[in-house]
Amino acid sequence: MLNYIWSGMIIISFLCSIVTGRAEELSRAILDGADKAVSLVISMAGIMCLWTGIMRIAERGGLTHLVARILSPILCRLMPDYDKDSKAMAAVCANITANLLGLGNAATPFGLAAMREMQKSNLLVNKPNSSMVMFVVLNTASIQLIPTTVAALRQAAGSSSPYSILPYVWITSLSALLAGIILVLLFVRNRSSNRIL
């Protein structure tokens, strides 16, 4: 679907530039945009590599396991369909740890692994159980202690203090997370944990 949207936008832009006589401006904008995109990717690569490396060190050094042990009592209450020592919960904890560090690109493989493991014990193949829905909410509206990607974008845009947004990120991400958890709990309040939302 996105391919059709992007293709449509490109075709419409091209036709509008011809009709309005701005084909030269469109060509300049394409080249300028490509140049800025490459510069942005290169400037972000360093900080993303740094935090991804720190995440790998944290994983091998046992920090993610420690975070998992701290979070497991809360996660077991929020996702009662899975045992705290299961592979699914281990992947969920790794995903949440990566999200806490603002590493969405590192969190994605853990999230996919968690959903695969959760699906193995799901009673209905084509529909998620309440714990799976809760995990999607926790993954989507996660608290970010260190918003790495946003800070990298701010730094690439010339910000002198890219991490000055930290308190605002904490407040908004915590608010979104609490709202999401409350909504999921309200939807499943009177239902068994094995029933489908």
Order of alpha helices (4+ residues) and beta strands (2+ residues): alpha-alpha-alpha-alpha-alpha-alpha-alpha-alpha
